[in-house]
Amino acid sequence: MEVGINIVGLTLAVCLALVHTFASQTQWLTKISQRGWVSVAGGVSIAYIFLDILPELSHAQEEIQHSELGMIAYLEKHVYLLALMGLALFYGLEKLALRSRDRRQESHGEDCTHLGVFWIHIISFAVYNTILGYLLRESEEHGLVACLLLFFALALHFVVNDVGLREHHKQMYDRVGRWILAGAIVFGWVLGEAFHLNEAAVLAIWALVAGGIILNALKEELPAQQESQFGLFALGATVYALILLTV
């Protein structure tokens, strides 16, 4: 690995951390439904899922099938089960946050989660971000273009995701949550620099986190029906699909 790409990778990890730090604080993001920005981000994210993540899972199936890594080898025919587990986990976290907001609204008249649910949500997303930071470091092995494509998709993913997290947790997210998630990205990159797993293990981790990416994309980045601007959604999906297919 050349020093140049290492520096680029670290820079991109720091930039993703800055997305978490400032995205929910940027005023224009509170009006993204009117600006059609969510539609563009949704199109890009869904294109990335279908043209990069799902083919990656297919590749993971082949790699893990020939692995000799104990439990990973046991899952040799169940890589999509790992993705399902990731999706189910983040679906459960979303339902937990929504239920907590409803109960707090009823008991205290405040539209935010309870403190315990906040910590469960943030710690889970911190682990998620740590893994994504690690995978960003691993993507450097495939060259600068692959690294940049992953960075761009994650940046859009994080921007809209941050708006959703702030909607759930309000001031606690501003004061504490965003800083933890920002640090987790860089920490994940540092872990990737210090420890290298073999390809089958990396792909198993990628399969697990892919389910979370898919759920979060569908939950936050696809606009609600009344907010949708299909033209912008189609534009984002088409342009990013063309980029993925031509690089």
C-alpha positions as CSV (number, residue, x, y, z in Angstrom):
1,M,0.0,0.0,0.0
2,E,1.5,3.3,-1.1
3,V,1.7,6.2,1.4
4,G,-0.3,8.4,-0.9
5,I,-3.4,6.3,-0.9
6,N,-3.1,5.9,2.9
7,I,-3.2,9.6,3.3
8,V,-6.2,9.9,1.0
9,G,-8.0,7.2,2.9
10,L,-7.3,8.9,6.3
11,T,-8.5,12.2,4.8
12,L,-11.7,10.6,3.6
13,A,-12.3,9.1,7.0
14,V,-11.8,12.5,8.6
15,C,-14.2,14.0,6.0
16,L,-16.9,11.5,6.9
17,A,-16.4,12.3,10.6
18,L,-16.9,16.0,9.7
19,V,-20.2,15.0,8.0
20,H,-21.4,13.6,11.3
21,T,-20.1,16.7,13.1
22,F,-21.8,19.3,11.0
23,A,-24.6,17.7,8.9
24,S,-27.4,17.9,11.5
25,Q,-26.3,21.5,12.3
26,T,-26.5,22.8,8.8
27,Q,-29.7,24.8,8.3
28,W,-30.4,24.0,4.7
29,L,-30.6,20.3,5.6
30,T,-33.7,21.0,7.6
31,K,-35.4,21.8,4.2
32,I,-34.1,18.9,2.1
33,S,-37.6,17.7,1.4
34,Q,-38.5,20.9,-0.3
35,R,-35.2,21.0,-2.2
36,G,-35.5,17.5,-3.5
37,W,-32.1,16.6,-2.0
38,V,-33.4,13.5,-0.2
39,S,-34.6,12.2,-3.6
40,V,-31.2,12.5,-5.1
41,A,-29.5,10.9,-2.1
42,G,-32.0,8.1,-2.2
43,G,-31.4,7.4,-5.9
44,V,-27.6,7.3,-5.3
45,S,-27.9,5.1,-2.3
46,I,-30.2,2.6,-3.9
47,A,-28.0,2.4,-7.0
48,Y,-25.0,1.7,-4.8
49,I,-26.9,-1.0,-3.0
50,F,-28.0,-2.9,-6.1
51,L,-24.8,-2.4,-8.2
52,D,-22.2,-2.7,-5.5
53,I,-23.4,-4.1,-2.2
54,L,-25.5,-7.0,-3.6
55,P,-22.8,-8.1,-6.0
56,E,-20.3,-7.9,-3.1
57,L,-22.5,-10.3,-1.1
58,S,-22.5,-12.7,-4.0
59,H,-18.7,-12.6,-4.0
60,A,-18.7,-13.0,-0.2
61,Q,-20.7,-16.2,-0.6
62,E,-18.0,-17.7,-2.8
63,E,-15.2,-16.6,-0.6
64,I,-16.7,-17.7,2.7
65,Q,-17.7,-21.0,1.1
66,H,-14.0,-21.9,0.7
67,S,-13.0,-20.4,4.1
68,E,-11.6,-22.5,7.0
69,L,-12.4,-20.0,9.7
70,G,-14.5,-22.0,12.0
71,M,-17.8,-20.2,12.6
72,I,-17.4,-18.3,9.4
73,A,-17.0,-21.6,7.5
74,Y,-20.2,-22.8,9.2
75,L,-22.0,-19.9,7.6
76,E,-20.7,-20.8,4.2
77,K,-24.1,-21.0,2.7
78,H,-25.7,-18.3,4.8
79,V,-24.0,-15.1,3.9
80,Y,-27.4,-13.5,3.1
81,L,-28.5,-14.6,6.6
82,L,-25.8,-12.2,7.9
83,A,-27.2,-9.4,5.8
84,L,-30.7,-10.2,7.1
85,M,-29.4,-10.1,10.7
86,G,-28.0,-6.7,10.1
87,L,-31.2,-5.4,8.6
88,A,-33.3,-6.9,11.4
89,L,-31.0,-5.3,14.1
90,F,-31.4,-1.8,12.7
91,Y,-35.1,-2.3,12.1
92,G,-35.4,-3.2,15.8
93,L,-33.3,-0.1,16.8
94,E,-35.6,2.1,14.8
95,K,-38.8,0.7,16.3
96,L,-37.2,1.0,19.8
97,A,-36.5,4.7,19.2
98,L,-40.0,5.4,17.9
99,R,-41.6,3.6,20.8
100,S,-39.4,5.5,23.3
101,R,-40.4,8.8,21.7
102,D,-44.1,8.0,21.9
103,R,-43.8,7.0,25.6
104,R,-41.8,10.1,26.5
105,Q,-44.3,12.3,24.6
106,E,-47.1,10.8,26.7
107,S,-45.3,11.0,30.0
108,H,-43.3,14.2,29.8
109,G,-44.6,16.0,26.7
110,E,-41.2,15.8,25.0
111,D,-40.7,14.5,21.5
112,C,-37.3,12.7,22.1
113,T,-36.1,9.3,23.3
114,H,-35.3,8.2,26.9
115,L,-31.7,8.4,27.9
116,G,-31.2,4.6,27.9
117,V,-32.6,4.3,24.4
118,F,-30.4,7.1,23.3
119,W,-27.3,5.2,24.5
120,I,-28.4,1.9,22.9
121,H,-29.0,3.7,19.6
122,I,-25.7,5.7,19.6
123,I,-23.5,2.8,20.7
124,S,-25.1,0.6,18.0
125,F,-24.5,3.2,15.4
126,A,-20.9,3.8,16.7
127,V,-20.2,0.1,16.1
128,Y,-21.8,0.4,12.7
129,N,-19.6,3.4,11.9
130,T,-16.5,1.7,13.2
131,I,-17.1,-1.2,10.8
132,L,-17.7,1.2,7.9
133,G,-14.5,3.1,8.8
134,Y,-12.6,-0.3,8.7
135,L,-14.2,-1.1,5.4
136,L,-13.2,2.3,4.0
137,R,-9.6,1.4,4.9
138,E,-10.0,-2.0,3.3
139,S,-11.4,-0.4,0.1
140,E,-8.0,1.3,-0.3
141,E,-6.6,-2.1,-1.3
142,H,-8.8,-1.9,-4.4
143,G,-7.5,1.5,-5.5
144,L,-8.4,5.1,-5.2
145,V,-11.5,5.0,-7.4
146,A,-13.1,2.2,-5.3
147,C,-12.3,4.2,-2.1
148,L,-13.8,7.4,-3.5
149,L,-17.0,5.7,-4.7
150,L,-17.5,4.2,-1.2
151,F,-16.8,7.6,0.4
152,F,-19.3,9.4,-1.8
153,A,-22.1,6.9,-1.1
154,L,-21.3,6.9,2.6
155,A,-21.2,10.7,2.8
156,L,-24.7,10.9,1.3
157,H,-25.9,8.1,3.6
158,F,-24.5,9.8,6.7
159,V,-25.9,13.2,5.9
160,V,-29.5,12.1,5.7
161,N,-29.0,9.5,8.5
162,D,-27.8,12.3,10.8
163,V,-31.0,14.2,10.2
164,G,-33.0,11.1,11.3
165,L,-30.9,10.5,14.4
166,R,-31.3,14.2,15.4
167,E,-35.0,13.8,14.9
168,H,-35.1,11.0,17.4
169,H,-32.6,12.3,20.1
170,K,-32.7,16.1,19.7
171,Q,-30.2,17.9,22.0
172,M,-28.6,14.8,23.2
173,Y,-27.5,14.0,19.7
174,D,-26.1,17.5,19.2
175,R,-24.2,17.5,22.5
176,V,-22.9,13.9,22.6
177,G,-24.1,11.6,19.8
178,R,-22.7,13.2,16.7
179,W,-19.2,13.4,18.3
180,I,-19.2,9.7,19.2
181,L,-20.3,8.8,15.7
182,A,-17.7,11.0,14.1
183,G,-14.9,9.5,16.3
184,A,-16.1,6.0,15.5
185,I,-15.4,6.5,11.8
186,V,-11.8,7.5,12.3
187,F,-11.3,4.8,14.9
188,G,-12.5,2.2,12.4
189,W,-10.0,3.4,9.9
190,V,-7.2,3.2,12.5
191,L,-8.3,-0.3,13.3
192,G,-8.1,-1.2,9.6
193,E,-4.6,0.2,9.5
194,A,-3.5,-1.8,12.5
195,F,-5.3,-5.1,12.0
196,H,-5.9,-6.9,8.7
197,L,-8.4,-9.8,8.6
198,N,-8.3,-12.3,5.7
199,E,-10.7,-11.7,2.8
200,A,-13.4,-14.1,3.9
201,A,-13.6,-12.5,7.3
202,V,-13.8,-9.0,5.8
203,L,-16.6,-10.1,3.5
204,A,-18.5,-11.7,6.3
205,I,-18.4,-8.4,8.2
206,W,-19.4,-6.6,5.0
207,A,-22.4,-8.9,4.6
208,L,-23.5,-8.2,8.2
209,V,-23.2,-4.4,7.8
210,A,-24.8,-4.4,4.4
211,G,-28.2,-5.3,5.9
212,G,-27.9,-2.2,8.1
213,I,-27.0,0.0,5.1
214,I,-30.0,-1.4,3.1
215,L,-32.4,-0.7,6.0
216,N,-31.1,2.7,6.7
217,A,-31.2,3.7,3.0
218,L,-34.8,2.5,2.7
219,K,-35.8,4.1,6.0
220,E,-34.2,7.6,5.7
221,E,-33.1,8.2,2.1
222,L,-36.2,7.1,0.1
223,P,-38.5,10.1,0.4
224,A,-42.0,9.7,1.8
225,Q,-44.7,9.5,-0.9
226,Q,-45.8,13.1,-0.4
227,E,-42.2,14.4,-0.5
228,S,-41.0,12.4,-3.4
229,Q,-39.5,14.0,-6.5
230,F,-39.2,11.0,-8.8
231,G,-37.3,12.8,-11.5
232,L,-34.5,13.7,-9.0
233,F,-34.6,10.2,-7.6
234,A,-34.2,8.7,-11.0
235,L,-31.5,11.2,-11.9
236,G,-29.4,10.3,-8.8
237,A,-29.9,6.6,-9.4
238,T,-29.1,6.8,-13.1
239,V,-26.0,9.0,-12.8
240,Y,-24.5,6.9,-10.0
241,A,-25.3,3.7,-11.7
242,L,-23.5,4.8,-14.9
243,I,-20.5,5.8,-12.8
244,L,-20.4,2.4,-11.1
245,L,-20.8,0.5,-14.4
246,T,-18.1,2.4,-16.1
247,V,-15.3,2.4,-13.6
